[in-house]
Amino acid sequence: MLSTSNLSAAQAATYYTHEDYYSAEEAAHPTQWVGKGAASLGLAGVVNQQEFSQMLSGQAPDGRSLKGKVVDPEKRRAATDFTFSDPKSVSIAALVQQDARVLEAHHQAVAKALSVLEERYAQTRISTEAGRTKVTTGNIAAAVFTHSTSREAEPQLHSHCVVMNATQLADGRWFSLSNEAAIANQKLLGQIYQNELAVALKQHGYQIEPKAHGQFELAGYSSELLKAFSTRRQQILKLIEE
């Protein structure tokens, strides 16, 4: 499953406040920079707070501006959060049964979906003699935060991929990232993640049970078990009964 949301610098900064659940499991699931844009800026490995804050403000680690024009910081989109979430049975296998192979399968599926987003849908707008036009850049800078619990403290493996509002042209200039194409193809990116995840799990001996809307669960995990680890689902069912 893939969900998206645009973030202001203030919103995205909460990923680094200890009070917020996003950073509660950083030791168990290290953060990481991904994307050709990140590599071009020398961003690699664990995401540190200073670099993260600089990128959110549209500034490279060396202080260069990554914005094509001056924009009101309060109105500027700092990043877009692409959140990839496992089916409940996969989360149970990875986190409750602690099968490290399942966790790795999740990481591989996220990486594949992000690579497609970067290659096909990373774009910006530039001025030409014919007017403003959109061009594909093929690079992103994203900070990935992987977590193993939901806000209800249930086992829920998911990765927040915070794609910065910056992308680089072939001539080295940086402009704002147009995220319309990526969001318009959100369903496809989610399917790519699901398919990659299912293939990897099959290779590890798990059986897949297809569900509606391209989703799946692992065979052998009863609906009662899935409900037991889904507080939100139980709350919704209770409301329906009432």
URNORNOR-V617694 format. One line per field, one symbol per residue. ss: DSSP state (@ for helix, = for strand, . for the rest). Layout:
BEGIN
ss->???
END
This chain:
BEGIN
ss->.======.@@@@@@@@....@@@........===.@@@@@........@@@@@@@@..=.....=.............=======..@@@@@@@@@...@@@@@@@@@@@@@@@@@@@@@@.======..======.....========.....==========..==.....==..=.@@@@@.@@@@@@@@@@@@@@@@@@....===.@@@.===....@@@@@@..@@@@@@@@@@@.
END
